[in-house]
Amino acid sequence: MSIAPDAYADVVARIARAAQAAGRDPADVTLVAVSKQQPWEAVEPVLAAGQRVFGENRVQDAMARWDGRADGLTLHLIGPLQSNKAKEAVAFFDVIETVDREKLARVLAEEVQRQGRSPRIYVQVNTGEEAQKAGVIPAEADAFIAACRATFGLQPEGLMCIPPADEPAGPHFALLRKIAARNGLAKLSMGMSGDFETAVRFGATSVRVGSAVFGVRS
Ligand SMILES: *Cc1c(COP(=O)(O)O)cnc(C)c1O
């Protein structure tokens, strides 16, 4: 870890401290380093320091960056997915965090069948019910998760949310945890640069941290 840039080492240490303070094992919280829109010079030292889990918000950008370098890495798609990119997303990503509608679930399921490759799936929940944000609204989450399982044969492993920027995140994290618990889902992807320690306190199993690791995006 000695060659890690300070910011990366600091985020890793803060996650561990937040976990310990919450009586949790730091090993139960995965750092997804969000490398979207970052220059390679910012990403390379973090990779060299041992980080192996990265998040990208666009299929094409992720493939341009990581294709041919993805060996041993775990790549998460954390941005909205159009159905017409589902084929590439299934082929390329290890985790797709943004499943939020039946059409997308259906196309993903078809690609999983066709390719024989099953990325791990998260359902994105729009906990703040914001018009501009992707995600299923909380009132429809249970039915959508049930449809993923029964209709499409997908087995989501968890839930993902992006709380409203102008509200305390805690209640949104608590809501996501509640929806996950009542649906038998173990994984919670929540928390970004500004609130990942809060997310760990509320039970996040992965945090998606970009700017605090790599610097402000251009
Ligand atoms: C960009 C992004 C992040 C990382 O945001 P930072 O504030 O830079 O940590 C996390 N999650 C999603 C879904 C994002 O699009």
The ligand as an ORCA input file, in Angstrom:
! r2SCAN-3c Opt
* xyz 0 1
  C     -20.030      9.259    -10.334
  C     -20.754      8.293     -9.458
  C     -20.235      7.936     -8.200
  C     -18.974      8.535     -7.610
  O     -19.237      9.835     -7.223
  P     -18.146     10.650     -6.345
  O     -18.958     11.717     -5.718
  O     -17.135     11.154     -7.297
  O     -17.595      9.722     -5.353
  C     -20.920      6.993     -7.469
  N     -22.062      6.425     -7.919
  C     -22.588      6.742     -9.120
  C     -23.830      6.072     -9.549
  C     -21.958      7.691     -9.921
  O     -22.498      7.990    -11.109
*
